[in-house]
């Protein structure tokens, strides 16, 4: 599995490099250079969608036991950076944030057990899928309104249908106890000598799932915050293209972000969506009149932002891991 992820990542990186070379590295570099010091504004702007994502996760914790917003924000930052920069198939970061938020040195009070932390992450992933489907549908409708005859819409409809089925199945698995049984089976294999204590903690998953899915307000709020994060991502696209000297309308920015997000979500097994994000923005950008070097420059700015903001987060993760005691629960 590890080698497969590395190969997928290398393949995606090679595809991205090929696109740059094929279009003209000099032209892409010239388009990219236009952003100048505006790149610092793009880096700072990233804090906003992260704040929305953190708020969407935090609202799922039991009232009176919610971690501080600042802590939730930086744990979410580390999680996103792990998923973006490491070959973990968009899952490793979720494991990391469940682990971090249950550490006594990260959140001393109120106590957050491993099972509760894992449940909030799983439900947050589900509300994220719901928001992704709605956001992708919004982008598709905008695309159809502008290019009713575009040939890629059939594939996008199929992708949206698959995403909806996956989301519904994920919700059903949580509410039926299937996720808990699967986690318990994995725990028995991994925990070995500590299996009894670990499985006992995992048994709290069912109760946590029941509490969260019964709180319809929290579920709607979580999905709403995640949708707001996607809208902030569209604002980032609008900002980057403005700084690159190619301003576009808000509807075009939203369409670009929505459908490139859908493509990256569909290719979740490829580390960081390497090649997929670049290719989707190249194709979609040309539909709204962006030349190829500018579309690739947009993709590269987003990629460089991931690297520049992600490396400090990975360093913070390492620092917390070396200085923090073990989680309070086995």
Secondary structure, DSSP 8 states (H G I E B T S, - for coil): -HHHHHHHHHHHHHHHHHHHHHH-HHHHHHHHHTTTTHHHHHHHHHHHHHHHHHHHHHTTS-TT----HHHHHHHHHHHHHHHHHSSSTTTHHHHHHHHHHT-TTT--SS---HHHHHHHHHHHHHHHHHHHHHHHHHHHHHHHHH-TT-TTHHHHHHHHHHHHHHHHHHHHHHHHTHHHHHHHHHHHHHHGGGHHHHHHHHTHHHHHHHHHHH-HHHHHHHHHHHHHHHHHHHHHHHHHHHHTT----HHHHHHHHHHHHHHHHHTTTSGGGTTHHHHHHHHHHHHTT--HHHHHHHHHHHHHHHHHHHHHHHHHHHHHHHHS---S--
